Amino acid sequence: MKEIIILGSTGSIGRQTLDIVRNYPDLFNVVGMSCNSNIELFNRQIAEFKPEYVFVNDKDSRLKCELCGAVMLESSESLASINKGQIVVTAMVGISGLLPTIAAINSGKDIALANKETLVAGGEIVIKLAKEKGVNIYPVDSEHSAIWQSSNYGKAKDIKGLILTASGGAFRGKSKKELENVKAIDALKHPTWNMGAKVTIDSATLMNKGLEIIEAKHLFNISAEKISVVIHKQSIIHSLVTYNDNSVIAELSYPDMRLPIQLALTYPSKIDTKLPELDLAEVAKLTFEKPDLNTFPCLGIAMECAKKGGYYPTIMNGANEIAVQAFLNDKIGFYDIPDIIEKAINKCETQKPVTLDGVFEIDNMARIIAMDLIK
Ligand code: MN
């Protein structure tokens, strides 16, 4: 029986993790769960999965939590550090995932990493700490799970490069002119993946793929120059690994996050996901295109930040979180997102050595600059 802690159980990844637990009650036991503010759903989840420890981030929602015998802790970090649980699913949004991930690593728990911003903002620190503590970080992001599987779970040698596939998001094929006046509601209609609001907007700007380049760089210890992106609108090939002999190994399946989530929980076993078997004749056609960096400047910005390293990804991530929230609230336009990020990068101090305190300081600075620009 594997004991699981889910940080962010009411979000898209959290709910799908609980689906897997529901499918395999003999394999998994949820010992801890947290949410931000969706207390109605959280109360139903507590009643069904009976965790021993919980945390609710929003204070008003916390008062409405029906504990069913669970203990309410004072922070995500304390939940990640409880004296139980072998693996922590980090499914919260944004940089809020960084401290609890560090807490989980410090307490010796493996990480099923669904919070990519943690590695984007503080990748150097998190990877180094995981190594020191002998903790495994298993990817949940579908692209990284595909690379993991296609590289013999990260053990393969002779890797020449990684190819991340991108669905292209809601605005694939559109021109700059067509996108000038789009609103959040248009971006939230994602063609192949059903995800949370933040990642769906990131997907529409292609920033999501940029964040994933940085995530892959840290997870697989490879330079950003060796990571490329191809638009693959069917979302059947989840990513590919190119070897030194120019052979390429990929992982294919219908797009469903329950597959990579489950593998992170059952590794090295690949057990039934109860998802349909891939029917290639039915899929019929897999297509590939170059990403359009002119129409989607966020991807180019992220590629540059990935290459530069240091605090560049931290600034980019902080400014992006603020800009995406403002776009979701209809306060700024689609192309204000890359503008704000670029301006924040140009204004922030970036030369200092990377420390955990520095990550929060620089992240905060980037957010303040971004908020000033939005006003
Ligand atoms: Mn992804």
Boltz pocket constraint, residues with backbone or C-beta under 6 A from the ligand:
constraints:
  - pocket:
      binder: B
      contacts: [[A, 141], [A, 142], [A, 143], [A, 212]]
      max_distance: 6.0
